[in-house]
Amino acid sequence: MDSLEFKSIIAGILFGIWPLFINRSGLTGNLASFVFASVVLLSVSPFAVSNLTQIGDSYWIWAVAAGVIGAAGLLLFNNVLSKATPQSVGILVVLMIIVQTVVPAIYQMIMGGEISFAKLAGILLAVVATFLLVK
C-alpha cells in the first residue's frame, strides 16, 4: 500500500467519524455547518499559508464551484444530522458515503472512457449494499 492509499484510508476514517460527533453536538443544521466550517478554516489555514504562491496558477472557477457544491452538501447533510437520532445517524452516514462513492466511480468511468461490465456491476452492487444496509 502506498502513501496516497494509506492517507485516503485515514481520511475515510476521519470523514466517517465527524458526522457522528456533530450529531451529538445538539446544534441545528445551519449552525452546525457554520461551526464545522469555521473550525475547518482555522485548522487548515496554517497549512494553506505555505502554498500562497500557487494562487496565480490555479483554475479558480473549479475551486469556487467545489466550494459552493461542498457548502450546499454540508448544509443539507448537517440538517439531516441535526434531526437524526443517535440510533439512526450511522445508517444515514453509510447511505451518504455509498452515494458519495458511486459518484466519483461514474466520473472515473466517463473520464477514462472505460465503461466495463465489472465497473457497472460494482455500481449495481453498491446500490444493492445501500438498500441492504438501510433496511
Salt bridges, closest charged atoms under 4 A:
GLU114 OE2 - LYS119 NZ 3.94
